[in-house]
Amino acid sequence: MNFMSTSATSPASWRLCALAAMAMVLLSLIPQIHLWLVRGRDWNGAYATLQGDEFLYSAYVNALIDGRPRRNDPFAGRDSTPQAPLPESTFSIQFLPPYAIALLARATQVSASTAFIVLIGIAGLLAGWSIFWLLASVTAEPKLAAAGVFLVLCLGELAGDQGMVGVLLLNHELSVLLPFLRRYQPAAAFPLFFVFCTCVWKAISLEDRRRGRIYSIVAGLILCLLVFSYLYLWTAAAAWLMCLVALWVAFRPRQEWSRSLTVFSTIGLMMLLPLAAYLHLVAGRSSSMDDAQILVFTHKLDLFHPTELIGTGIVFVLIVGAQLGKVKVSEPRSILAASFALLPLAVFNQQFLTGRSLQPFHYDLFVVNYAVIVSLIILVSFLWRPIPNRALVWIAALCFSYAILEVGLLARARIASDVVDDQAVPVLLRLKELATDDGTLKGLRGGGKASALVFSPHVEVMRLLPTWTPQGTLLGAGAQDFGTATRKERKEILYAQLYFSDVDGDRFREFLNQRTEDLYMNFFAPSVMFGDERFIPALSLHSTPIHQDEIEAAVRTYQAYDGSFSREKALQHPLTYLVTKADPEPKLNRLDRWYERESRERVGNYNLYRLKLRD
């Protein structure tokens, strides 16, 4: 029962693997190369952003590089201490990738931003290698495996109803390009999913039982690592394994059950202790996290995701092929293809049994969209024989060309915001220098709270600041994700940010209607006021639209806050620093009413002020 061939592991095949993987490295680095070319010698060290929430992850990595504890909120400037413990968050529970990145960054003495630049290249390399290894191991056709790397990684987003097609043809307001490269989730752990699948395949298919046992143990260890890496990867891996077990028992000869079930039970037993530890961490999460992460209690079936339709189509072809004698349903490769095809149905409908659904669209973005294309390639490998080399070259070339076009457009679309981020780096590095003297580090290590709080009317500064320096920010952009503030508290922080930024009720209304040039505040303000699920329907099975009367009520609440602002409210969030653009410098009448600007320091394109609350 050995489906490996010499050609699948020959030096020539691994040269093909290296070529495909290096192409993925180039693809992943295009936005960064574009930023380098645009900034030239003026580049200050910022990473090019692929997706909008990467700043949350780089902030957490920077906190770990600084030696802060696992439970922290880098945006609020808070650390967990025995006297003031912080709850678990999605970051502290899924701690393996950020710790691995932070430890390597500390060892090489590089910043979180530099670590993210290196990470995206490594992620592209390992993603290409892991897909190649899986396809070469299953099909024993290295040329098909190399073409499959391009097909899976360049077009995977299309299977998930995302990418450039989603924006241009399907009118998606929110569409993700090359989602497997989002740092550090899922980029850091993404290859492990496919390495896990390959190890399971080898464990059940190799004739050498000793090697099979080794692969089953390795598969179990990888699954344990995934548990503390990324929720959507480890649950997808577990669901795929259950699909494979069910199909294997249903269609393989009974005499093979003993060996295969030994493999499956080995992996299952290895999961018991890590899963118990994981559940313990989850139990320690903030009481507001379920609401913040949009946990929905439902038993409703969810049957019409594009990946489910693709997977169902593959299963249908397998059934028809079996009836025509083209496919043997008992053949391991047929079972493997079917297990990948059924994975979307499993993960999108697990709530029928568990009664819980947590932002299921992440499966479409980061894992099952790639799995169904792997299933399709395996199906093609035994329905279309031989596949002409010219066809494989054209497939790879077209897929790569499409991805180059897409990531090039992404780089051009984001270059303006990336340049703004890079221009802010010098003033943030200056704040990092001041953190030693202003009590920030002492406050974090002694009481778990930074003594210095930074305000800027420019939200790009507030977003990027924790990636470079440990002071807290008034905006508190990570309060929801780190579980350190309730929704009511987040609203009050938002009001304070808007108040000191001289935002009036009309401007606030524009934010809530998403009609300003400030794309981040167009997202952040309605997110805080109404919840992400209200204006991004894909986040929840029970999404309800935001009505204009709700927006007007929110505007009136903010206007009441504005009109009743007092010294007592100012003391709730005492500010230490102000960062403003130097040319032109914005007028901040409300801030100046309550604070004196004691000094001004010009750093790059920004002015840095020390603030003192007026008597």
N, C-alpha and C positions, 0 to 999 in steps of 0.2 A: 504494500500500500504506500509506496514511495512515489510521489509525484514530482520530485525534483529531478532535473536533468543536469548533465554536465555543463551544457551551454548556459544554464541559468546562473551558475556560480563561477563561470570562467572569467579570466582577466578581461576579455573583450566585453563581457556583459557589465562589469563594474566600470569600465571606461564609459560606457553608455550612461550608467548611473551617475558618474561624476559630471558628465556633460549636462545631463538634465538638471542635476542639483545645482550646478554653478549657474545655469540659466535662471533658476529660482532666486539665487543670491543676487544676481544682477537686477532682476525684476523687483525684488524687495528694496533695493538701495536706490532706485531711480528717484524717488522724492528727495532723499537726502543729498544725492549728487546734484540734483537741480538746485536745492538750497545752497549748497557749497558754491556752485557756479554763480548764482545770483549775488551772494554776499561776498564772495572772493575773500580778500584779506580782512574784511570787516566782520567775518563770521565770529561770533562770540561763544559758540559751543552748543547752541540749541539743537534739539533733534527735530527732524521734519515729522509732522503729525500725520498719521494715516487715518486715524479715527478719533472722533471728538472727545472720548472719555479716557484717552491714554494718560492725560495729566493726572488723573486720580492714581493710577498705578505707579507712575514715576515719582509722585509725591511720597507714596508709601515706601518705595524702594529707597528713596533718599533718607527717610526717617530711620530705616534699618541700617543704612550705611553709617549714619551718625551714632549708631549704637543704642537707639531707643528701643523700648520693649515691643513685643509682638502686638500687643493691644495699644494702639495709639491712634490719634486723629491729627495728622500733620497740618490740616487746614485750621483747626481750632487751636493748635499748639497745646495739645493735651496728651499725657501719657498715663497709663495705668500704674497705680501704686497700691500697696497694701492698705493705705489709709483712704484712698479714693480710687477704687478699682473701676476700670472701664469694662463695658460688656464686650462679648465676642462680636466680631463683624465678619462679613464675607471675606475681608482681607486677612484677618487674624486666623480664621478657620482654614483658608486655602493658602497656607503660609509657605509651602515648599518652594514654589517658583521665586517669590520675592527674596526669600532668604538665600537661595542659590545665587541669584543675581547680585544681591548686596554683598555677600561674602567674597565673590570674585571681584566686585568693584573695589571693596576695601583692600583686598590683597594686591590689586594693581594700582590702587590710589587714583581711581577715575571717578568722575561724577555720575550721578544717576542718569543724566542726559547722555553722556558718552556710553554708559552701559546699555542704554536703549538703542543707540545707533549700532553697536556691536550685536546686540540681541537680535535685531531684525534680520541681519545677514545670516547669523547662525540658524535662526528659525527657518529661513528660506532653504538653507542647505539641508537641515535635518528633515524638513517636511518632504523635500524631493527624494532624499534617500529612503525614508520610511515607506513612502508610496511605492517606490521602485522595488524595494525588498519584498513587500507584500505581493505585488503583482508578479514579479519574477518567480517567487516561491510557489505561487498558485498555478500560473500558466506555463512556467518553464520556457517562456518566450521573452528574452531580454529586450528585444526591439519593441515588442508590444508594451512591455513594462515601461520603457523609456518614454514612448509616446503617451502612455497612460499618465505619467507624471504631469505632463502638460495639460492633458484633458481634465484630470481631476482638480489640479490646483488652479488652473487658469479659468475653468468654466464652472467650478463648483458653486460659485455664488449664483449662477444662473439657475441651477437646480433649486436653490433656496429662494428664488424670486427676488434676487438682489442684483446689485451691480449697475452698470451703465444702462442696460436694457430696462431695469426697473425704473430708472429715472426718466429716460427718454420715451419709452413706449408705454409703460404701465402707470406713469404719473405718480410714482412714489415720492412722498415728501421726504422720507427717511430711507436711504438706501446705502448699503455698506459695500465697499469695494475691497476685494481680496481679504475677506474677513479672517482667514487663518493667520494673517500676519499681525492682527491687533496685539499690541504689547501691554502687559506680559500675558494677559489672558485673551485668547488661548495659545498665543504663539509659543510660549516656553514649553508647554506640555502637549501641544497638538501632535507632534510626532509619536509620542508615547502611545496614543490610542491605536495607531496602525502597527506599531511595534508589538503591542499587546496582541492584536489580531493575528499577526504573523507567527508569534510564538505559540499561540493556541493552535493554529493550523499545523505547524510543525510537530507539536506535541501529539496530535491525533493522526498525523499522516506518515510520519517517519517509521520505517521498519525497525530501526534501532531503538529498542524500548528504553535503553539507558539515556540516550540523547533525548528521547521523548519526555522522560521524567524531568530532565534538566530544563527543557523548554517549558514544561508546565510550572515548574517552580519559578522560573524567570517571569512567566506570564503573571503568576500570582503576586510577585514582588512589584511588578509594574502597576498592576491594578491597585495595590496598596498605596503606591506613590500617587496615582491619579486621584485617590480619595481626598488627599490633602493638597491637590493641585487645582482642580477645577470641577465644579459640580456637574456641569453638562457633559464633560468628557467621561468622568467615571461612571455616571449613571447610564450614559449611552453605552459604555463598554460592558457594564453589567447586563443591560437589556439585550445587547447583541449576543452575549454569552448564553443567556437564557433562550433566545431564539434558536441559536445553534444547537443547544442541548435538546430542545424539543424536536427540532427537525432531525437531528441525528438519531434519536431514539425512535422516531416515527419511520425513518426510511432506511437506516443502515441495518445489515444483518444482525440478528440477536447475538451471535457469537463474538461480535466486536464490542458489545456493550461494556464488558468488564473493563477492558483497557481504557476506552474513551471516558467512561464514567469515573475511573480513577483519576484521569486528568482533570475532569471538571470538578470533582470533589476536592482535589488538592488545592485548586484555585479558590474554591469556596471556603475551605477551612482556613486558608491563609488570610482571608478577608475578615474573619470574625473579630479579631482583636483591633485592627485599625478601624473597622466600622463602629465598634463600641466606643473607641476614643473619639471618633468623629461625632457620634451622637451626643457624647458628653459635651463637646465644644458647642454644638448647635444648641443644646439646652441652656447654655450660658449666654446666648445672644440677647440683645436688647429687646425689651417688650415691644418697641416700636418698629423693629426690623421687618416683621412679617408684613406690616402695612407699607413700609418703605420699599420693600422688595416685591410688593404686589403679589403676595401669596393669596391664591383664590381657592376657596373650598367648594368643590364641584365634582359631580360624577358624570358630567356631560361629555359625550364623545366628540372628538375633534378629527374629522376624517378627510378634510379637503386641502391640506397643505400640498404644494406642488411636489414635494419629495414623497409624500404618501402616494400621490397619483403615479409618479414615476416608478416607485417601488411596486405598486400594484400591477402596473403594466409589465414589469420584468417578470413578476410571478406568473402572470397570464401567459407570457411568451414561453416560460419554462414548462407550464402545463401543456400548452399546445405542442411544443417541441417534443415533449414526452409522448403525447398521443401519436405524433407523426414518426416516432422512432429516432428523432434527431438528438434527443436528450435522455439520459438515464437519471431518473430522479434519485436513485440510490447512490449515484456517483458523488463522492465527497465535494467535488468542485461545484456541482449543481446545488448541493445543500448549502455550501458556503455562499454562493451567489444569492440564494433565497434568503439566507439569514441577514445579509446586508440589505436586501430589498425590503424585508419585513421590519427592519429597525425603525423607520419613521412611524409606522403604525403602532409600534410598541411604546415609543417615548411620548408620542402625542396623545396616547389614550391610556397611559398608566393611571391617570386620575379616576378612571372608571372603577378601579379597585382601591386606590389609596385615598381618593377624595381630595387630593391636593394638586394644584397646578401652579408652578412658579415660572413666569415669563417663558413659556415653552418656545417662543420664537428663536431663542438662543440655539436650540437644536438645529433649526433650519439654517442658521448663520454659520455655525462653527463645527458641525460634525456630521449630521445625517445627510446633508447636501453632498458632502464628499463621499460618504459611504455608498449612496445609491449609484454614483458614477463608477465606483470600484465594482459594484455588483454588475453594472452594465458591461464593463470591460471584461469581466470574467465570463459573462454570458456570450459575448462576441467571440471570445477565444475558442469556444468549442462549437459555435454555429458558423463561423466564417473561417474556413481553413483552405489553403494558407492565406494569410493576410498579406497582400503585396507590400513590399518595402516602401514603394513609392507612396502608397496610401498612408502608411504610418508617418512618413516624412511630412506629407501635406497636413495631416492632422496635427502633428506637433507644431509645424510652422504657423498654421492658421490660429491655433489656440494661443501660442506665444505672441503672435502679432496682435491679437485681440487684447491680451493682457497688457502688452506694452502700450497700446493706445489708451486703454482705460487708466492705467496707473500714471501715464503721462498727463492725461486730462486732470486726474486727481492732484498731481503735483502742481499743475498750473492753477487749479482752483484754490489750492491751499497756500500758495506761495506768499500772498499778501499777509495772511495771519501768521505764517511761519516767520516772516521777516520781522513783524511786530514783536513776536515772542523773542526772537534773537536779539533785537535791540534792547529788550528789557533785562537781559542777562547781566550786564555790568552793574546795574543798581541792585540787583538781587544778590550778586556776589559781595557787594559792599555791605548789604544787610547781614550777610553771613559772617563777615569780618566783625561786625558790631555785636553779633550774638554772644560773643564771649564777655564783652564788657557791659552789656545792657541788662544782664541777669537772665537772659533767655535760657541758656544751657543750665545755669544753676537752678533756676526755677523748675525746669523739666526733671532734672535729676533729684532734686530735693522734695518737691511737692507735686510733681506730675503736671505742672502747668507753666507755660511760658509767660514770663512777666511782661513781655513786649507784644503789642498788638499792632498790626500794620493796616492802614487804610489807604486805598487808592480808588478814585472814581473810574479808573480804567480796569475793567473786569479781566482783561488779559493778564494784567499784573497779578491780580488776586488769584487767578487760576494757576499761574506758573510759579508763584512764589514758593510754595512748599517743595517744589522739585529742586530748589537750590538752597534754601535757608530755613532754619527751624522756627522762626517767629510765627505766631498765629496770625490769621487774617480775619478781618471783620466779616467778610462775605460768608465764610464758613461753607464753601462749595462742597465739601465732603461730608457734611453733618449727617445727611441721609445715609450715605454708603457706609460710614464708620459707626453709625448708630449712637452718636453722642448728643443728639438733640431730638426732641419730639417735633411733630409738624408745627405745633403752636410756637415753639421756640425758634424753629427755622423761619417762620413768618416774621417774628420780631427781629431776627438778625437781618433778614432781607429789608425790612422797613428801615432799620438803622443805616444800612448800606445806601439805600436810595435817598434817605433824608440827607445824609452828609454829602451825597453826590448832587444835591440840588435838583432832584427829580420831583416834578409836581404830579398831580393826579392825572393830567392829560397824557404825560409821557408814560406813566405807569399803565394807563389803559392801552397804549400802543404796544407796550411789552406784552401784556396779557393777550392781545389780539395778534401778536407775532408780526407786527408791521413796521419794525424799525430796522436800521442798518446794523444794529448790534445783535448778531446772530446768537451769541451765547445767552444774553439776557432774554431774548425772545424764547429761548428754551427754558432757562433757569427760573424766571419769574412765574410762568404758569405751572411749572413743575412743583415749586414750593407751595403755591396757592391752592392747587387743585389735585396734584398728584400726576405722575408721569402717565399713568394709564388713561387719564381723561383726554389727553391730546395726542397720544400715540396709541391707537387702538390695538396694534399688534402686541402690546405688552400684556394684555389681559383678555381672558375669554368673556369678561363681563364689563367691557369698556362702555362708558356713557359719555356723550359729547358735552363740552362746556357751553353753557347758554350765556347769552349776552347779559341777562339780568344778574347772573352770578358774577360776571366780570364787573358790572357796575357796583354791586355790593362790595366787592373786594376793593375797588377804587375808593369808595366812601370810607371803608375801614382804614385804608392808608391815609386818606386826607385827615381823618380824625386823629391818627397817630401824629401826623405832621403838625396839626394845629395844637396838640397838647404836649409837644416835646418839652422836656424839662431837664434840669440838672440831674435829677434822679435817674432819668433814662440814659443820660450821657454817662453816668457813673456805672451803669450796668455793663458797658463795654468801653472802658477807658483806653483811648488810643495813645500809642507811643510814637508812631512814625506816619508820615504822609508821603506818598509817592505820586508825583504828577508829571505829565509831559512838560518839557521845558519850553517848547515852542510849537503852538501857543500854549501858555499855561491856563487851565480852566479856572473860572471864578467859582469859588466855593464859599458863598456867603454864610450858609448855615454852619459849616465847619468853623469858620472864623468867628462866628458868634460865641462859640463855646470853647474854642482852643486858641492859644497863642502859638505862632510858629517861631520857635526859639532860634533856629538856625536853618540855613539852606546850603546844600551841597549839590553841585552839578555833577551828575554821573552819567556820561553818555547822553542819551536823548531825554533823560529824566532829571527832575529835581527831587532831592530827598530832604525832608524836613523832620526835625525833632519837635514833638508837640507837647504842650503843657496845658492842662485844663485850667480855664480862667477861674478866678476866685468869684 
